[in-house]
Amino acid sequence: MRLMPLLLAAVIVAPLGAQDGVPGAYPFLAQPEPTATEEALAFYDSQPYVPIRRGEVYSAGFLTEDRMMAFGRVLGPTRPPQVAAKAPGAEMTRGAILAIKAPDGVRYQPGDTLVLAVRYPGPKGWGDIVVPTGLVRIGATTPTQTLVTLLAMYGPVRKGQHVYPLAPFADRGEVFPAPVVNGARGTVLGYLGRRELAMPGAHIFTDMGAANGVRLGDFVQVRREVHTRLNAPDTINEPMALGQVVHVGARSSTVRLFRVTAPDLAVGSAVVRVATLPE
């Protein structure tokens, strides 16, 4: 029992840094070490400003608008290149050598970049929804197949997927959005994928396209309009979400949402073009 007061005195007299094993350090005042998540977010936030990211454009799904598109087909992975692709369940990863078949009457050129994609029915009257799953570069061509290298993946790559040429991407440099007065107005046609609520990163389709003056990189606002509802509060004119156009068709566009204030974003909601990127 006599040792207890001596031990307490030693703890009280000893510097806090010595107790912690680090001279001069006060554990309760020290800043915590950043976690891996915080470091990753800090790295992302410190990226240079880019008005529109190439990868967001390449990976954006779109509506065919009932246009006839010449799709090729993925035959599957093949290694060595001289062996025909026959393994439907083989795993495909970045750098893999795949075999594809061009559509009738089309010949791909070595070095060109193609898009791999899946396709499924879209909103009525707007054709199919095409969703990219990866990018490939054309290599050698044999009498029965064209060999390509998988460059990027946006989703699972499987045998039987569709293939089409990559559209050129024009880098506008460091330009900043300019407000648009009395911009084009349209409506939401639907989501890319099944969603009950909107969230940042989600993609929506609108009925505004190049014919309405919409351009790649434009900013649009989804708004709630004034409605009288039975047994529920009336709605008011207010913003619901803000997004950027990542694909433009003749009559439609794909918008990537990056700010959502009201997640109950429904088909038919109003969409307004509010800003554009200068040429």
C-alpha positions in Angstrom: 0.0 0.0 0.0 2.9 2.4 0.7 4.0 2.1 -3.0 0.7 3.4 -4.3 1.3 7.1 -3.3 4.8 7.0 -4.8 3.5 5.6 -8.1 0.8 8.3 -8.2 3.3 11.0 -7.5 5.6 9.7 -10.3 2.8 9.8 -12.8 1.8 13.3 -11.8 5.3 14.6 -11.9 6.4 12.9 -15.1 5.8 15.0 -18.2 2.9 14.0 -20.4 5.2 13.5 -23.3 7.3 11.1 -21.4 4.2 9.1 -20.4 3.3 8.8 -24.1 6.8 7.8 -25.1 7.2 10.9 -27.3 9.2 13.8 -25.8 7.1 17.0 -25.6 3.9 15.4 -27.0 0.5 15.9 -25.4 -1.7 13.0 -26.6 -5.0 14.8 -25.9 -3.9 17.8 -27.9 -2.2 16.0 -30.8 -3.9 16.0 -34.2 -5.0 12.5 -35.2 -3.2 11.0 -38.1 -5.2 11.2 -41.4 -7.0 8.0 -42.3 -6.6 6.4 -45.7 -10.1 7.6 -46.6 -9.3 11.2 -45.7 -6.1 11.1 -47.7 -7.9 9.8 -50.7 -10.6 12.5 -50.4 -7.9 15.2 -50.0 -6.1 13.9 -53.1 -9.4 14.0 -55.1 -10.2 17.5 -53.9 -6.8 18.7 -54.9 -7.1 17.6 -58.5 -6.8 20.5 -61.1 -10.1 21.9 -62.4 -11.4 20.1 -65.5 -14.6 21.5 -67.1 -15.7 18.0 -68.2 -13.9 14.8 -67.7 -13.1 12.5 -70.6 -13.9 9.3 -68.7 -17.4 10.6 -67.7 -18.2 11.2 -71.3 -16.8 7.8 -72.5 -18.7 5.9 -69.8 -22.0 7.7 -70.2 -25.0 5.7 -71.4 -27.3 7.2 -74.0 -30.6 6.7 -76.0 -30.4 5.5 -79.6 -33.5 7.6 -80.4 -34.6 4.7 -82.7 -31.6 5.3 -84.9 -30.1 2.2 -86.7 -26.6 1.7 -85.3 -24.0 -0.7 -86.8 -22.9 -2.8 -83.8 -20.1 -5.3 -83.8 -20.0 -8.2 -81.3 -17.6 -9.4 -78.6 -16.6 -13.0 -79.3 -14.7 -13.4 -76.0 -11.1 -13.5 -74.7 -8.4 -15.3 -76.6 -4.8 -16.2 -75.8 -2.7 -17.0 -77.7 -4.1 -14.7 -80.4 -4.1 -17.5 -83.0 -6.7 -19.4 -81.0 -10.3 -18.7 -81.7 -12.4 -17.3 -78.7 -14.6 -20.0 -77.3 -14.7 -19.5 -73.5 -18.0 -17.7 -72.7 -17.4 -17.6 -68.9 -13.7 -16.6 -69.0 -12.8 -13.6 -66.9 -11.9 -10.4 -68.8 -9.7 -7.8 -67.1 -7.8 -4.7 -68.3 -5.0 -5.7 -70.7 -6.8 -8.8 -71.8 -6.8 -9.7 -75.5 -10.4 -10.1 -76.9 -11.8 -11.2 -80.2 -14.5 -9.1 -81.8 -16.5 -9.4 -85.0 -17.2 -6.2 -87.0 -20.7 -5.7 -88.5 -21.3 -6.7 -92.1 -19.6 -4.3 -94.5 -17.5 -2.6 -91.8 -13.7 -2.9 -91.5 -12.0 -1.6 -88.4 -8.5 0.0 -88.7 -5.6 -1.0 -86.5 -5.0 1.5 -83.7 -8.6 2.7 -83.6 -10.5 2.7 -80.3 -13.9 1.0 -79.9 -16.5 1.0 -77.2 -17.9 -2.2 -75.6 -21.5 -1.9 -74.4 -24.7 -3.5 -73.4 -28.1 -2.6 -74.8 -31.6 -2.9 -73.5 -35.0 -1.2 -74.2 -35.4 2.4 -73.3 -38.4 4.7 -72.8 -41.1 4.2 -75.3 -40.4 6.1 -78.5 -36.7 6.7 -77.6 -35.1 3.5 -78.8 -32.7 1.5 -76.8 -30.4 2.4 -73.9 -26.7 1.8 -74.6 -24.4 1.5 -71.6 -20.6 1.4 -72.2 -18.7 -1.3 -70.3 -15.2 -0.7 -71.6 -12.8 0.6 -74.3 -10.6 -1.5 -76.6 -7.8 -0.7 -79.1 -7.7 -2.6 -82.4 -4.7 -4.8 -83.0 -4.3 -7.6 -85.6 -7.0 -8.9 -87.8 -7.4 -12.5 -88.9 -9.7 -13.9 -91.5 -12.3 -14.9 -88.8 -11.9 -12.2 -86.1 -10.4 -8.9 -85.1 -8.1 -8.9 -82.0 -8.3 -6.0 -79.5 -6.7 -5.0 -76.2 -9.0 -4.0 -73.3 -7.9 -0.5 -72.2 -10.6 0.5 -69.7 -13.5 -1.0 -67.9 -16.7 0.7 -66.8 -18.5 -2.5 -66.0 -18.4 -6.3 -66.5 -17.1 -7.2 -70.0 -18.7 -10.4 -71.4 -19.0 -12.3 -74.6 -21.9 -11.2 -76.7 -21.7 -7.5 -75.9 -22.0 -4.8 -78.6 -19.1 -2.9 -80.2 -19.1 0.5 -81.9 -16.5 3.2 -82.7 -15.6 5.7 -80.0 -16.8 9.3 -80.8 -14.0 11.9 -80.8 -13.7 14.0 -77.6 -12.7 17.7 -78.0 -10.8 19.0 -75.0 -11.8 22.7 -74.6 -9.1 23.5 -72.1 -9.6 25.4 -68.9 -12.9 27.1 -69.6 -15.5 28.1 -67.0 -19.3 27.8 -67.2 -21.2 30.9 -68.5 -24.8 31.5 -67.4 -27.5 31.0 -70.0 -30.5 33.3 -70.1 -33.9 31.8 -71.0 -32.3 28.4 -71.6 -34.0 25.5 -73.3 -36.5 23.6 -71.2 -37.5 19.9 -71.3 -38.4 17.0 -69.1 -36.8 14.0 -67.5 -37.3 10.8 -69.6 -35.9 8.4 -67.0 -32.9 7.1 -65.1 -30.0 5.1 -66.3 -30.7 1.9 -64.3 -33.4 1.3 -61.8 -33.6 3.9 -59.1 -36.2 4.9 -56.5 -34.3 8.1 -55.4 -31.8 10.3 -57.2 -28.3 10.7 -55.7 -25.1 12.4 -56.8 -23.4 10.4 -59.6 -26.7 9.1 -61.0 -27.5 9.6 -64.7 -30.8 10.8 -66.1 -32.1 11.1 -69.7 -33.8 14.3 -70.9 -35.8 15.2 -74.1 -33.4 18.1 -74.9 -30.7 17.5 -77.5 -28.6 19.2 -80.1 -31.8 20.3 -81.8 -32.6 22.4 -78.7 -29.1 23.9 -78.6 -27.8 21.6 -75.9 -24.0 20.9 -76.0 -21.7 18.6 -74.3 -20.6 20.0 -70.9 -23.8 22.2 -70.5 -25.2 22.5 -67.0 -28.9 21.8 -66.4 -31.2 22.2 -63.4 -34.0 19.8 -62.5 -36.9 21.7 -61.0 -40.1 20.9 -59.2 -43.1 22.8 -60.6 -46.1 24.2 -58.9 -48.9 21.6 -58.4 -52.0 21.3 -56.3 -52.2 17.9 -54.6 -55.0 16.1 -52.8 -54.4 15.1 -49.2 -50.8 16.4 -49.5 -49.0 19.8 -49.4 -48.9 21.7 -52.7 -45.6 21.8 -54.4 -43.7 24.9 -55.2 -41.3 25.9 -57.9 -37.9 24.9 -56.5 -34.6 23.3 -57.6 -34.3 19.6 -57.1 -30.9 18.7 -58.7 -28.0 20.1 -60.7 -26.1 18.1 -63.3 -23.8 18.3 -66.4 -24.6 17.0 -69.9 -22.2 14.1 -70.7 -23.8 12.9 -73.9 -25.8 14.7 -76.6 -28.1 13.2 -79.2 -30.2 14.9 -81.8 -33.3 14.9 -79.6 -32.1 13.7 -76.2 -29.2 14.1 -73.7 -27.7 12.2 -70.8 -27.1 14.2 -67.6 -24.8 13.2 -64.7 -26.1 14.6 -61.4 -23.6 16.1 -59.0 -25.9 18.0 -56.6 -29.2 16.6 -55.4 -31.4 18.6 -53.0 -34.6 16.6 -53.5 -34.1 12.9 -54.2 -37.7 12.2 -55.2 -36.9 13.2 -58.8 -39.6 11.7 -61.1 -40.0 11.1 -64.8 -41.6 14.2 -66.2 -39.8 16.7 -63.9 -38.8 19.9 -65.6 -35.2 20.4 -66.8 -33.7 23.8 -67.6 -30.4 24.6 -69.3 -28.7 27.1 -67.0 -25.1 27.3 -68.1 -22.7 26.3 -70.9 -19.0 25.9 -71.5 -17.7 28.6 -74.0 -16.1 27.3 -77.2 
